[in-house]
Amino acid sequence: MKVLIDGDGCPVIAETERAAALYGLEVLIFCDTSHLISSRTSRVILVDQGRDAADWAIISAAKKGDLVITQDYGLASLVLSRKAYGFHQNGWQYRDENIESLLMERYEAGKARRSARNHLKGPPKRDKRQNELFFQRLCAFLEKVKDK
């Protein structure tokens, strides 16, 4: 199992690296040239700028049983189709049972944003507790799948 991170805007890179180190897993961080990401422990894969360029690179690299960390529901759907695991930055797993409703939620939110006269607020700023919760849940997930 490798861990692939959708690095563009990912707030839990350090926590993912820390969990992966505990389980002896290789980490690949994908980002486009508009983001500067460096790591002492992970391999950073830089792709050209472009809509979903990092996502397509992740899908090309993801193999059955790999783990992809992303907040992008569309990417998560493709990850699941590759029989890889998808994990959200808030510490929950994408599954065949929840991906369809998440994609519908994304579609409806996009419609609402396009029709809104006022700018809709985004999610609140993350705090350290959320990142630690992600780490704990990721470790629990890795513990569960390590013997598979």
C-alpha angles and dihedrals in degrees: 000000000000125000115229118192125203089221100185101106096345110153096192105058094118093048091049092050090049093051092044091052090055090056098038094245128155115239126208119189116201121200139149126245093265090070126066110212124164131177137183093205107031135060112245114213111202117201132184119271115265141113108301093347092139091046092055091048090052092050090049091052099040116102132186109290096019120127122233121195110206143138091208111105092196092054090045090055091054091046091055091050087058089055090246125131122256123205128186123223089244091064105260131116127243109230138178086251096058107028097083093054091045091053090049089050089052091049093049092047090052090051091050092050092050093049097041116108091201126048111264117230119250125222119299119267114279121247134203092261091061091051092049091049089052090052093050093048093045091052090049090051093048091048090053096049100037093090096047 
